[in-house]
């Protein structure tokens, strides 16, 4: 049996995200931007709303925790 293993490190962060989500289809009309790095955008009653992971936001983008 042939080993077709791909090491995650060879994909990189955005390559892994693309690999895991390339076949995702948007299911709701309110979805503007689907799965991404650490956020998605939805239309919430006419207002674009960003849904993100707080840990990813604070650790990767701000480098500090909120007070």
N, C-alpha and C positions, 0 to 999 in steps of 0.2 A: 504494500500500500504506500502511495506517495504522500509525503508530508507537505501540505500546502499551507503551512502555518505562516502567519504574518505577525511579526513582533509589533506591539503597539508603539514602541519607540521609533520604528521606521515610518509610521504614519504622521507623527506629530499631533499636537492638540487639535488643530483644525481639520487635518486629514482624518483623524478618528471620528470627530463630529460628523463629517461628511459621510464616512463609511457607515456609521450607525443610523443616519437619518436620511440617506439619499432616496429611499423608497417611501418615506412618509408622505402621506397625502393630507392636505388640510381638510378637516371634517366639518368645521363650523364657519359660516359666512363672516363671523366677527373676527376671525383670525387674520391678521394683516401680515405678520412675520412669524413663522412657526419656530420650531426648535432651533436654537443657535448656540453660541458660546456659553452664555449663562443667562439668557433672557429671551422672551418672546414679546410680541406686541399684539394686542387685541383692540377691537373697537368696542368700548364699554359705554353704551348709551350715547354714541356720537363723539366720544372722546377717546383718542388713542391712549392706551394704558400699557405701560411696560411692566411685565411680570418677570421678576428676576430672583435669583438665589442670593439672599443677603450675605451669606458666608463668602460666596464667590465675589460679590461686589466689594465687600469690605477688605477681604484678603488680597485680591488681585488688583483692584483699581485704586483703593484709597490707602492701603497699607496700614490701616489703624482701625480699631473697633470704635463704634459710636459710644458716646458717654451716657 
